[in-house]
Amino acid sequence: MDSLDPLAVFTAVAEAGGFTAAADRLGMTKSAVSLRVRQLEAQLGVDLFVRTTRRVQLTQAGQQLFDAAAAPLRTVREALAGAASSRQLLTGHLRITAPVEQAAMSLAAPLARFSAAHPGLRIELFAADRVLDLVAGGIDVAIRLGHLRDSSERATKLAEFEQWVVASPAYLRAKPAPRRPADLAEHDWIHLTLLRSPLTWTFASARGKKESVRVRSRLQVDSTSTLRALLEQGAGVSVLDHPSVLPLVREGKLVRLLPSWSLPKGGIHAVYPPGRHVSGAARAFVESYREHLQAALA
């Protein structure tokens, strides 16, 4: 699908939830994406999005257009991708790195399908919670979660996820649940050392009010799986991504705290090594994984 087609660009903005994310997905500048959407709005004579400083939301007319256009466009994209893959199976060597839990819980299934579709491609997956040196390791693409520490990295955002504050029922029997973010300062926080700022959190209310809190911690861990296990054991309070924690909340093993307050969304990014050509295998895998994530997080 031609990324310059205004309808395709509009659909990408609606699916990605914003102009910047759509620009990353399409390989365009944000201004070019905005221009295509304005052209479509002018052609139709209606506003398709409500734009605020915090988010982009479909108007009623925009939702109607998206409902009508998204499925056909997706069908065309899938057909084109299938035709391309039937013409040329990927070969060579693809080296990928991802956090341990992401590799096991999210990446394994789509990677298995991708490998089966390209039997001539040799794939190595390095599961590690520490940030590996992509150049030294000869790695073609890294999957990283959260906020990227280095803004100079060549990266594209694949999806977004909510962050939830959670604790176990056993912990909450000993300490009352917080009513507002400031109350978290009185709780036992478990901090994840992989995060850029693990002890300071800024929440937003439904009305847009911001409240920051500095938590205190006696426990720190360097993996999300260990963090989740400690939370289930009642060791304290912390933040986890909602896709991984949702099953535990539904099972009653963990409780979501402060549901009327939200934290900034985290991102799932594909990061490429600097100064190197991005191989066709890396691009194909990233696009395949992007489609999997968007379906899983929908």
Buried (B, 14 or more C-beta within 10 A) or exposed (E): BEBEEBBBBBBBBBBBBBBBBBBBBBEBEBEBBBBBBEEBBEEBEBBBBEEEEEEBBBBEBBEEBBEEBBEEBBEEBEEEBEEEBEEEEBEEEBBBBBBBBBBEBBBBEBBEEBBEBBEEBEBEBEBBBEBEEBEEBEBBBBBBBBBBEEEEBBBBBBBBBBBBBBBBEEBBEEBEBBEEBEBBEEBBBBBBEBBEEBEEBEBBBEEEEEBEBEBEBEBEBEBBBBBBEBBBEBBBBBBBBBBBBBEBBEEEBBBBBBEEBBBBBBBBBBBBBEEBEBBEBBBBBBBBBBBBBBEEBE
